[in-house]
C-alpha cells in the first residue's frame, strides 16, 4: 500500500455501462488535470437504456460496491450515464459516504442558448420517456418547441467508433432525420437551432452528427457542467492520501474481445492497461 504523501490528490471514478462516459472523463480531465481518474465500464450489463428501472438501480449499486471493495481510495463517484443517474442517484448517495455526481440532459443550457426557442433532444428511448426528462423540459424549456428523438442504435455506433470501426453518414441519417424533416412533433425544422446530446455516448459522435444536421444547429452536452460539479467537490474533500503518480486503470465487468479493440482508444484517454472486476 502506498503511504500518504504531500502530493495527494482526489481519485475520481467515472462509471458508465459502456464507454460513453469517456466524454465526461475528457471534460473532467480538462477541468482537473491534476486529479487521478479511473474508468469503470459495466460492459457485462451494457446497455442500460433499454432495461427496467429496478434492474438498472440494482446493477449500478452492485457494480460500484464491488469496485469500492477492490479500489478503496475513491474520493468522488461520477455516474456518467443519464439512465443510471436519473434512476439510481438517490440510492447511491445513501449508500456511499463520498460525493456522487450524476449526469442530467443539458436542457436548461440548451433553452438558454436557443434564439428561436426551438430545440432538439437526442437521447436513449428510456431517457426520452422518463418523467424526470419531462420535468426538466417543463421547468426549463416550457416556452420552447422540443423535438425528442430516442435512439439505442446511436449508442452502439459510438461504441463501434471507439473500437476503430467506421461509421457512415447513411447509418446516422435515419436516426437524425426527425430533426431535419417536418412532422407533427417538428412542424418547423428550419427553426431548430440547438440539439441536446442527452446520452454520454453521443458527444463521441459529435463531429459525425454535426456533419449530418449542419453547422447552423448548435450541439450541446452536459460534459462541461459535470466537470464543474466534480471540481466543486474536489475542492471540498480531503483526498484519501494517494499520490497523483499512483497508477489508475480502465475497469470492466466482463473480459471480451471488445476490450482488446478498445485498447488504442483507452490509451488515448490515459489508460495504458485495463482490469476486470471480479
KEPA-635742 format. One record per residue: residue in three letters; x, y, z of N, C-alpha, C, O in turn. Coordinates in pm, whole numbers, padded with zeros to 5 digits, always signed. Atoms other than C-alpha are relative to their C-alpha. Layout:
# residues N
ALAXYZXYZXYZXYZ ...
//
This chain:
# residues 278
UNK+00084-00121+00000+00000+00000+00000+00087+00124+00000+00182+00134+00078 UNK-00076-00124+00009+00133+00342-00094-00030+00089+00119-00146+00109+00154 UNK+00020-00087-00115+00188+00572+00203-00056+00135-00046-00025+00180-00156 UNK+00048-00134+00032+00001+00906+00208+00118+00094-00022+00221+00082+00045 UNK-00109-00092+00030+00212+01184+00064-00055+00139-00023-00176+00159-00034 UNK+00042-00139+00012+00207+01560+00023-00067+00029-00133-00141+00126-00145 UNK+00058-00024+00131+00107+01529-00340-00137-00069-00017-00185-00086-00129 UNK+00128+00069+00007-00221+01353-00253-00103+00083-00076-00115+00204-00054 UNK+00101-00068+00081-00498+01439-00499-00126-00086+00000-00119-00205+00029 UNK+00123+00078+00006-00863+01335-00536+00006-00110-00106+00058-00089-00216 UNK+00014+00110+00094-00925+01000-00702-00146-00009-00040-00234-00027+00044 UNK+00135-00009+00054-01233+01015-00925-00026-00119-00091+00053-00146-00182 UNK+00037+00110+00087-01405+00714-01079-00117+00042-00087-00219+00091-00037 UNK+00104-00028+00098-01612+00765-01395-00066-00132-00037+00001-00224-00085 UNK+00072+00126+00019-01881+00498-01428-00106+00012-00109-00181+00109-00114 UNK+00104+00008+00103-02096+00401-01727-00017-00148-00036+00067-00231-00004 UNK+00020+00138+00044-02244+00086-01873+00093-00035-00116+00133-00151-00131 UNK-00089+00022+00113-02028+00128-02183+00117+00095+00007+00176+00114+00113 UNK-00114-00092+00004-01763+00373-02294-00045+00144-00028+00039+00230-00055 UNK+00049-00136+00020-01986+00679-02337+00053+00096+00104+00073+00214+00076 UNK-00051-00085-00106-01859+00810-02006+00138+00057-00028+00183+00147+00043 UNK-00129-00059+00038-01524+00876-02174-00016+00146-00042+00078+00224-00030 UNK+00023-00141+00035-01682+01200-02299+00000+00086+00126+00047+00200+00123 UNK-00002-00072-00127-01732+01305-01935+00142+00002+00056+00187+00103+00109 UNK-00139+00006-00043-01381+01189-01849+00084+00106-00070+00166+00173-00008 UNK-00077-00097+00078-01241+01407-02126-00023+00141+00053+00072+00218+00071 UNK+00032-00133-00051-01423+01716-01997+00056+00020+00141+00106+00127+00173 UNK-00048-00010-00137-01327+01642-01635+00152+00014+00005+00205+00091+00085 UNK-00147-00010+00002-00959+01593-01719+00045+00139-00043+00144+00190+00009 UNK-00034-00136+00042-00952+01929-01896-00017+00098+00116+00062+00191+00132 UNK+00030-00088-00113-01104+02095-01587+00092-00029+00119+00128+00063+00193 UNK-00075+00042-00118-00899+01897-01331+00120-00086-00041+00123-00205-00012 UNK-00111+00079+00052-00570+01789-01490+00088-00062+00108+00163-00156+00081 UNK-00085+00051-00107-00406+01727-01152-00060-00122+00070+00010-00189+00146 UNK+00068+00108-00071-00662+01466-01035+00032-00137-00061+00078-00147-00174 UNK-00011+00138+00049-00645+01086-01067-00138-00046-00045-00238-00019+00021 UNK+00127+00050+00054-00913+00921-01278+00010-00149-00028+00107-00196-00088 UNK+00021+00137+00044-01025+00562-01306-00127-00003-00083-00216+00080-00066 UNK+00121+00017+00080-01280+00444-01558-00058-00138+00028+00015-00237+00030 UNK+00068+00126-00031-01537+00174-01478-00115-00019-00097-00211+00058-00097 UNK+00103+00032+00098-01747+00019-01755-00068-00132+00037-00001-00235+00051 UNK+00075+00123-00025-02021-00232-01676-00038-00063-00134-00155-00070-00170 UNK+00027+00054+00132-01985-00394-02015-00081-00129+00006-00145-00166-00093 UNK+00083+00120-00014-02148-00712-01880-00147+00036+00009-00233-00046-00024 UNK+00140-00044-00010-02465-00510-01818-00043+00094-00111-00157+00138-00114 UNK+00029-00094+00110-02444-00292-02131-00105-00058-00096-00102-00177-00127 UNK+00024-00139-00036-02667-00123-02239-00103+00012+00112-00179-00081+00138 UNK+00099-00024-00105-02871+00029-01955-00130+00059-00054-00236+00042+00006 UNK+00113-00079+00048-03105+00236-02170-00127-00077-00027-00236-00019-00023 UNK+00120+00078+00033-03343-00049-02257-00039-00097+00112-00119-00188+00091 UNK+00027+00091-00111-03353-00216-01913-00101+00060+00098-00113+00182+00107 UNK+00094-00050-00102-03621-00191-01639+00072+00082+00106+00189+00057+00136 UNK-00061-00091-00097-03558+00078-01379+00061-00075+00118+00173-00045+00158 UNK-00050+00072-00118-03520-00164-01089+00129-00075-00031+00218-00084+00054 UNK-00119+00073+00039-03261-00365-01280+00120+00093-00011+00231+00057+00030 UNK-00108-00098+00013-03053-00055-01360+00048+00044+00139+00169+00052+00162 UNK-00036-00045-00135-03061+00061-00997+00081-00108+00072+00187-00080+00128 UNK-00070+00110-00067-02960-00280-00860+00138-00024-00061+00237-00046+00010 UNK-00125+00028+00069-02692-00327-01121+00105+00107+00030+00220+00074+00061 UNK-00095-00109-00026-02530+00016-01074+00053-00007+00143+00173+00010+00166 UNK-00043+00009-00140-02522-00026-00696+00093-00119+00023+00192-00108+00094 UNK-00082+00120-00015-02380-00377-00719+00140+00022-00057+00240-00010+00008 UNK-00131-00016+00065-02101-00285-00962+00086+00101+00075+00205+00076+00097 UNK-00080-00101-00071-01993+00029-00775+00043-00048+00138+00151-00014+00185 UNK-00039+00057-00130-01996-00154-00443+00115-00098-00018+00210-00097+00060 UNK-00109+00095+00028-01780-00431-00591+00130+00073-00032+00238+00032+00011 UNK-00118-00078+00034-01544-00171-00733+00065+00059+00125+00187+00057+00139 UNK-00053-00062-00122-01509+00002-00397+00068-00102+00089+00160-00067+00163 UNK-00066+00105-00077-01417-00329-00237+00139-00031-00055+00228-00074+00018 UNK-00130+00021+00063-01130-00358-00487+00087+00124+00007+00208+00113+00029 UNK-00072-00127+00005-01028+00009-00503-00050+00085+00115-00159+00142+00107 UNK+00051-00054-00126-01052+00158-00157+00025+00149+00020-00008+00203+00126 UNK-00034-00141-00019-00935+00516-00217-00083+00092-00089-00037+00201-00123 UNK+00084-00085+00085-01223+00652-00429-00049+00121+00080-00102+00106+00190 UNK+00044-00123-00065-01299+01015-00340-00130+00054-00057-00211+00111+00017 UNK+00120-00052+00066-01570+01104-00594-00047-00103-00101+00032-00153-00181 UNK+00062+00089+00098-01808+00881-00790-00076+00085-00100-00154+00172-00062 UNK+00073-00071+00106-01933+01013-01124-00081-00102-00080-00024-00192-00141 UNK+00088+00091+00072-02233+00835-01274-00020+00060-00139-00113+00138-00161 UNK-00005-00061+00132-02160+00918-01638-00096-00068-00097-00058-00106-00208 UNK+00104+00068+00078-02482+00766-01769-00132+00064+00038-00172+00061+00155 UNK+00126-00067-00029-02810+00955-01800-00101-00097+00059-00173-00062+00153 UNK+00097+00097-00049-03015+00639-01745+00026-00033+00147-00065-00026+00229 UNK-00033+00034-00138-02832+00537-01428-00015+00120+00093-00058+00105+00208 UNK+00011-00119-00084-02824+00895-01300-00144+00030+00038-00175+00057+00154 UNK+00139-00036-00027-03196+00956-01334-00069-00104+00086-00173-00075+00146 UNK+00066+00106-00076-03275+00625-01164+00070-00033+00132+00004-00052+00234 UNK-00072+00059-00112-03002+00527-00920+00065+00100+00095+00113+00059+00201 UNK-00073-00095-00084-02860+00850-00774-00047+00002+00145+00038+00000+00234 UNK+00040-00003-00142-03077+00859-00458+00054-00118+00081+00104-00100+00192 UNK-00050+00118-00072-02982+00504-00362+00152+00003+00014+00205-00032+00119 UNK-00146-00005-00005-02616+00553-00448+00047+00103+00103+00146+00079+00174 UNK-00040-00103-00096-02597+00872-00240-00027-00042+00144+00044-00001+00236 UNK+00022+00054-00134-02747+00694+00057+00107-00103+00037+00145-00117+00153 UNK-00091+00113-00023-02502+00407+00015+00144+00044+00025+00212-00011+00112 UNK-00141-00040-00008-02170+00590-00029+00014+00128+00081-00067+00220+00071 UNK-00025-00120-00080-02025+00843+00213+00069+00109-00081+00060+00227-00046 UNK-00067-00098+00087-01821+01012-00061-00099+00059-00100-00203-00002-00127 UNK+00094-00063+00095-01983+01252-00313-00027-00087-00122+00062-00155-00174 UNK+00042+00070+00123-02177+01100-00603-00058+00106-00094-00158+00170-00062 UNK+00041-00101+00100-02213+01324-00911-00073-00070-00113-00024-00170-00166 UNK+00078+00058+00109-02480+01248-01171+00001+00086-00125+00049+00199-00125 UNK+00009-00068+00129-02543+01346-01530-00148+00019-00035-00227-00075-00024 UNK+00137-00026+00044-02864+01510-01650+00003+00063-00138+00101+00130-00172 UNK+00004-00062+00132-02969+01616-02001+00014+00153+00008-00045+00216+00096 UNK-00032-00144-00003-02846+01969-02080-00115+00083-00058-00095+00164-00149 UNK+00118-00069+00052-03198+02102-02136+00001+00147+00040-00034+00233-00041 UNK-00003-00140-00044-03155+02418-01929+00096+00084-00084+00054+00187-00137 UNK-00088-00082+00084-02843+02545-02112-00044+00005-00147-00019+00104-00215 UNK+00049-00001+00138-03000+02445-02445-00108+00105-00018-00109+00179-00116 UNK+00108-00100+00007-03308+02657-02374+00056+00141+00008+00008+00232-00059 UNK-00062-00132-00011-03087+02948-02272+00072+00038-00128+00080+00156-00163 UNK-00076-00027+00122-02885+02913-02592-00089+00028-00121-00052+00106-00208 UNK+00081-00004+00121-03172+02881-02840-00064+00137-00024-00143+00184+00058 UNK+00060-00129+00038-03262+03209-03011-00142-00020-00050-00227+00067-00029 UNK+00132+00025+00059-03562+03053-03186-00096-00069+00096-00212-00090+00062 UNK+00081+00074-00098-03691+02875-02871-00046-00132-00061-00161-00174-00046 UNK+00031+00123+00075-03675+02556-03075+00121-00093+00012+00226-00067-00048 UNK-00116+00084-00028-03452+02272-02958-00033-00147-00026-00149-00187-00029 UNK+00012+00144+00016-03393+01903-03018+00060-00070+00120+00154-00020+00182 UNK-00053+00083-00108-03333+01634-02757+00026-00139-00057-00067-00209-00096 UNK-00041+00130+00051-03140+01327-02869+00050-00082+00118+00150-00048+00181 UNK-00031+00079-00119-03129+01056-02602-00031-00146-00029-00069-00182-00140 UNK+00046+00138+00012-03188+00687-02542-00151-00001+00013-00208+00092+00071 UNK+00147+00004-00011-03554+00580-02568-00049+00012+00145-00150+00077+00171 UNK+00041-00007-00140-03573+00536-02190+00008+00139+00056-00082+00182+00129 UNK-00015-00137-00049-03444+00886-02119-00107+00091-00059-00159+00178+00010 UNK+00105-00081+00063-03689+01038-02368-00134-00018+00071-00207+00078+00092 UNK+00130+00031-00060-03984+00865-02200-00008+00032+00150-00117+00045+00205 UNK-00002-00008-00145-03875+00916-01840-00063+00129+00050-00044+00236-00009 UNK+00068-00116-00058-04079+01152-01623+00100+00106+00044+00070+00225+00041 UNK-00104-00094-00041-03755+01309-01498+00033+00096-00115+00046+00216-00094 UNK-00030-00084+00116-03678+01434-01850-00114+00094-00030-00092+00211-00063 UNK+00117-00085+00025-04029+01564-01895-00008+00115+00100-00049+00226+00064 UNK+00000-00107-00101-03999+01760-01570+00106+00105-00033+00083+00225-00015 UNK-00103-00096+00039-03673+01916-01691-00048+00090-00114-00024+00210-00112 UNK+00053-00079+00111-03842+02025-02013-00103+00100+00050-00102+00216+00009 UNK+00104-00089-00051-04137+02169-01823+00059+00113+00082+00011+00226+00078 UNK-00059-00101-00088-03913+02352-01578+00086+00100-00075+00083+00219-00045 UNK-00100-00088+00062-03650+02493-01813-00028+00034-00146+00033+00127-00200 UNK+00023-00023+00143-03792+02477-02168-00149-00001-00033-00189-00042-00142 UNK+00145+00001+00021-04166+02521-02128-00042+00091-00114-00146+00069-00177 UNK+00033-00093+00107-04162+02809-02376+00066-00038-00132+00063+00040-00228 UNK-00069+00045+00121-03966+02608-02635-00076-00113-00069-00147-00191-00004 UNK+00038+00121+00072-04065+02366-02906+00113-00099+00018+00227-00070-00018 UNK-00104+00100-00027-03877+02050-02804-00031-00125-00081-00134-00189-00062 UNK+00014+00118+00084-03832+01773-03059+00084-00111+00063+00206-00100+00070 UNK-00070+00108-00071-03744+01447-02881+00015-00123-00090-00081-00168-00152 UNK-00029+00122+00077-03580+01151-03053+00078-00096+00089+00178-00057+00150 UNK-00070+00101-00076-03478+00830-02880+00068-00101-00091+00009-00148-00188 UNK-00073+00094+00084-03211+00602-03024+00094-00085+00084+00178-00033+00157 UNK-00098+00092-00057-03033+00294-02894+00109-00031-00101+00222-00064-00064 UNK-00098+00031+00105-02860+00242-03228+00120+00094+00006+00233+00053-00023 UNK-00109-00096-00005-02655+00558-03178+00100-00035+00109+00219-00007+00097 UNK-00090+00048-00106-02513+00414-02856+00095-00105-00057+00215-00102-00032 UNK-00081+00106+00061-02393+00111-03050+00101+00058-00099+00214+00010-00108 UNK-00091-00063+00097-02243+00334-03321+00118+00067+00071+00231+00060+00023 UNK-00108-00064-00076-02044+00530-03061+00099-00105+00052+00220-00083+00049 UNK-00088+00107-00047-01911+00206-02916+00085-00053-00115+00203-00083-00098 UNK-00075+00046+00117-01811+00097-03265+00111+00096-00036+00223+00055-00067 UNK-00101-00099+00036-01629+00421-03333+00122-00011+00090+00235-00002+00043 UNK-00112+00008-00093-01418+00382-03021+00078-00130-00014+00189-00142+00038 UNK-00075+00123+00031-01323+00033-03138+00066+00012-00138+00107-00088-00196 UNK-00070-00029+00126-01177+00196-03451-00073-00056-00121-00011-00083-00224 UNK+00080+00049+00112-01462+00074-03673-00067+00118-00070-00100+00216-00003 UNK+00054-00115+00074-01603+00301-03949-00148+00024+00029-00226-00069+00050 UNK+00140-00043-00015-01928+00497-03904-00035+00080-00124+00039+00171-00163 UNK+00036-00068+00124-02112+00614-04216-00118+00094+00021-00198+00078+00112 UNK+00112-00094-00002-02349+00901-04280-00132-00072-00022-00234-00034+00036 UNK+00123+00075+00027-02602+00652-04412-00056-00065+00126-00177-00085+00137 UNK+00046+00058-00126-02619+00497-04066-00059+00105+00093-00151+00077+00169 UNK+00045-00108-00089-02670+00831-03891-00126+00070-00051-00210+00112+00029 UNK+00109-00079+00057-02918+00991-04129-00140-00046+00045-00221+00040+00081 UNK+00134+00039-00046-03225+00776-04039-00027+00036+00146-00141+00064+00182 UNK+00016-00034-00141-03165+00845-03670-00027+00148+00017-00111+00187+00099 UNK+00008-00145-00014-03130+01221-03714-00107+00065-00087-00137+00183-00071 UNK+00099-00054+00094-03393+01264-03986-00116+00071+00067-00161+00173+00015 UNK+00112-00071-00064-03675+01358-03741+00030+00144+00038-00061+00225+00051 UNK-00035-00138-00030-03482+01674-03655+00003+00087-00125-00004+00210-00116 UNK-00024-00073+00125-03446+01772-04021-00122+00009-00089-00125+00089-00183 UNK+00119+00002+00086-03788+01698-04169-00124+00036+00080-00134+00008+00199 UNK+00122-00045-00066-04129+01842-04091-00089-00118+00038-00098-00216-00035 UNK+00093+00102-00048-04375+01635-03892-00082+00057+00114-00068+00175+00148 UNK+00087-00046-00108-04627+01657-03611+00081+00053+00118+00047+00157+00176 UNK-00083-00043-00112-04356+01684-03345+00101+00106-00039+00162+00168+00049 UNK-00100-00094+00048-04135+01906-03561-00058+00079-00117-00018+00059-00232 UNK+00071-00071+00108-04358+02146-03757+00087+00096-00080+00058+00122-00197 UNK-00084-00099+00070-04078+02393-03846+00147-00034+00020+00216+00033+00096 UNK-00139+00045-00023-03744+02211-03871+00104+00107-00026+00213+00101+00032 UNK-00097-00105+00029-03572+02521-04012+00027+00088+00123+00128+00158+00128 UNK-00018-00082-00120-03617+02688-03671+00084-00068+00107+00131-00003+00200 UNK-00077+00073-00102-03438+02417-03475+00145+00045-00005+00213+00027-00106 UNK-00134-00058+00001-03111+02578-03370+00093-00058+00107+00211-00024+00112 UNK-00080+00056-00108-02991+02376-03069-00039-00146+00020-00157-00179+00026 UNK+00026+00142-00016-02956+02000-03021+00073-00052+00124+00195-00042+00134 UNK-00056+00055-00123-02904+01837-02681+00043-00144-00025-00039-00228-00065 UNK-00050+00138+00006-02685+01526-02687-00014-00057+00141+00076-00042+00224 UNK+00040+00037-00136-02852+01366-02383+00036-00143+00036-00035-00207+00114 UNK-00058+00128-00039-02651+01046-02364+00150+00020-00009+00198+00079-00106 UNK-00143-00028+00000-02283+01047-02275+00073-00065-00118+00185-00025-00150 UNK-00058+00059+00121-02213+00825-02577-00001+00100-00117+00091+00100-00200 UNK+00024-00078+00122-02341+01085-02822+00106+00106-00029+00137+00128-00146 UNK-00107-00096+00033-02071+01356-02783+00120-00064-00068+00197+00004-00136 UNK-00109+00069+00068-01825+01093-02901-00021-00005-00151+00072-00031-00227 UNK+00035-00006+00143-02005+01120-03237-00035+00142-00043-00100+00162-00146 UNK+00042-00139+00026-02038+01499-03229+00037+00046-00141-00043+00111-00209 UNK-00043-00044+00133-01838+01556-03548-00088-00061-00108-00126+00007-00204 UNK+00084+00068+00099-02042+01299-03741-00143+00053+00003-00207+00070-00101 UNK+00136-00054-00014-02372+01431-03604-00007+00139-00061-00101+00173-00133 UNK-00002-00137+00054-02274+01789-03689+00000-00002-00153-00064+00082-00216 UNK-00005+00010+00145-02198+01683-04045-00137-00028-00059-00170+00022-00167 UNK+00133+00034+00050-02549+01542-04084-00099+00113+00022-00175+00146-00070 UNK+00102-00101-00030-02752+01818-03913+00037+00137-00052-00049+00224-00064 UNK-00042-00128+00053-02546+02105-04047+00055+00093+00106+00027+00077+00225 UNK-00071-00088-00092-02342+02384-03892-00091+00102+00068-00050+00165+00165 UNK+00091-00098-00061-02647+02602-03813-00062-00049+00130-00119+00030+00205 UNK+00055+00056-00123-02752+02369-03532+00114-00017+00101+00214-00084+00074 UNK-00102+00004-00105-02554+02409-03209-00019-00126+00084-00129-00152+00134 UNK+00005+00121-00080-02471+02083-03030+00044+00031+00143+00143+00102+00164 UNK-00032-00027-00140-02469+02089-02651-00014-00128+00081-00106-00207+00059 UNK+00007+00116-00089-02399+01826-02388+00034+00045+00140+00062+00162+00163 UNK-00015-00036-00142-02351+01814-02012+00143-00014+00050+00167+00002+00170 UNK-00136+00027-00044-01976+01743-02007+00062+00112+00080+00118+00088+00188 UNK-00064-00113-00069-01858+02091-01907-00065+00026+00135+00004+00055+00233 UNK+00071-00024-00126-02127+02131-01641+00035-00106+00104+00053-00074+00221 UNK-00036+00107-00093-02046+01793-01487+00143+00018+00048+00173-00006+00165 UNK-00138-00024-00040-01676+01877-01488+00008+00108+00108+00087+00097+00202 UNK+00001-00106-00103-01752+02194-01290-00053-00054+00133-00006-00014+00239 UNK+00053+00058-00123-01954+01991-01040+00104-00089+00067+00115-00090+00190 UNK-00109+00081-00055-01667+01746-00997+00104+00090+00067+00153+00060+00175 UNK-00096-00094-00057-01435+02041-00940-00049+00056+00133+00029+00074+00226 UNK+00059-00050-00125-01673+02174-00672+00033-00095+00115+00079-00052+00221 UNK-00026+00098-00106-01636+01852-00473+00149-00022+00021+00193-00041+00134 UNK-00144+00022-00012-01266+01810-00547+00066+00106+00087+00166+00079+00153 UNK-00055-00109-00080-01201+02145-00379-00044-00007+00146+00009+00065+00231 UNK+00059+00001-00134-01402+02049-00070+00024-00129+00079-00012-00137+00197 UNK-00023+00126-00070-01296+01696+00016+00147-00015+00038+00235+00049-00020 UNK-00137+00037-00035-00988+01558+00185+00031-00130-00073-00031-00232-00046 UNK-00031+00122+00076-00829+01308-00057+00042-00115+00092+00088-00093+00204 UNK-00034+00119-00079-00770+00954+00064+00149-00010+00031+00189-00084+00120 UNK-00141-00006-00035-00397+01025+00056+00094-00065-00098+00206-00100-00060 UNK-00085+00066+00099-00259+00876-00265+00058+00103-00097-00005+00204-00127 UNK-00070-00091+00090-00014+01042-00499-00063+00001-00138-00127-00095-00180 UNK+00046-00010+00140-00104+01163-00846+00075-00098-00089+00032-00125-00202 UNK-00077+00097+00078+00161+00914-00962-00051-00143+00016-00006-00234-00054 UNK+00055+00134-00020-00039+00617-00833-00072-00044-00128-00153+00032-00180 UNK+00062+00041+00126-00148+00413-01140-00151-00018+00012-00202-00060+00116 UNK+00144+00025+00007-00513+00401-01240-00028-00078-00129+00056-00084-00219 UNK+00030+00092+00109-00690+00171-01484-00141+00024-00054-00224+00089+00009 UNK+00136+00017+00050-00990+00123-01705-00046-00138+00045+00018-00239+00015 UNK+00053+00124-00054-01201-00144-01536-00124-00043-00080-00200+00041-00128 UNK+00117+00057+00067-01459-00373-01695-00057-00113+00085+00012-00170+00169 UNK+00065+00106-00078-01707-00623-01554-00002-00134-00074-00045-00234-00018 UNK-00009+00125+00075-01652-00883-01827+00116+00009-00099+00135+00111-00164 UNK-00112+00006+00094-01350-00987-02029-00052-00046-00136-00106-00156-00147 UNK+00041+00041+00134-01426-00991-02401+00087+00069-00105+00172+00152-00072 UNK-00082-00048+00110-01280-00908-02740-00009+00152-00016+00086+00214-00062 UNK+00016-00145+00015-01417-00553-02733+00106+00078+00077+00149+00184+00032 UNK-00100-00070-00080-01168-00458-02462+00132+00008-00077+00200+00111-00073 UNK-00120-00001+00084-00881-00556-02692-00012+00105-00109+00082+00180-00136 UNK+00023-00097+00107-01034-00347-02970+00000+00143+00052+00032+00236-00021 UNK+00005-00133-00060-01077-00053-02731+00136+00049+00048+00152+00168+00078 UNK-00129-00033-00061-00714-00060-02615+00063+00128-00058+00110+00211+00020 UNK-00061-00124+00052-00586+00211-02858-00074+00125+00046-00011+00226+00077 UNK+00078-00115-00045-00871+00445-02762+00022+00025+00148+00040+00140+00190 UNK-00024-00015-00144-00825+00380-02390+00136+00061+00027+00153+00140+00120 UNK-00134-00058-00015-00456+00463-02430-00003+00151-00026+00065+00227+00042 UNK+00013-00143+00028-00551+00799-02581-00061+00075+00117-00033+00193+00138 UNK+00064-00061-00117-00761+00866-02270+00084-00020+00127+00037+00011+00237 UNK-00091+00009-00112-00465+00786-02045+00007-00133+00072+00072-00143+00176 UNK+00000+00130-00065-00525+00420-01962+00083-00097-00081+00042-00141-00188 UNK-00090+00089+00072-00235+00200-02065-00035-00146+00018+00009-00232-00058 UNK+00042+00139-00022-00393-00113-01923-00138-00001+00063-00185+00099+00117 UNK+00135+00016-00056-00730-00247-01812-00002-00117+00096+00087-00202+00096 UNK+00019+00108-00095-00854-00475-01540-00145-00045-00002-00234+00031-00040 UNK+00135+00056-00006-01156-00700-01493-00043-00005+00146+00028-00058+00231 UNK+00053+00001-00136-01369-00652-01183-00047-00141+00035-00129-00197-00038 UNK+00040+00137-00035-01406-00989-01005-00151-00011+00027-00201-00120+00058 
//
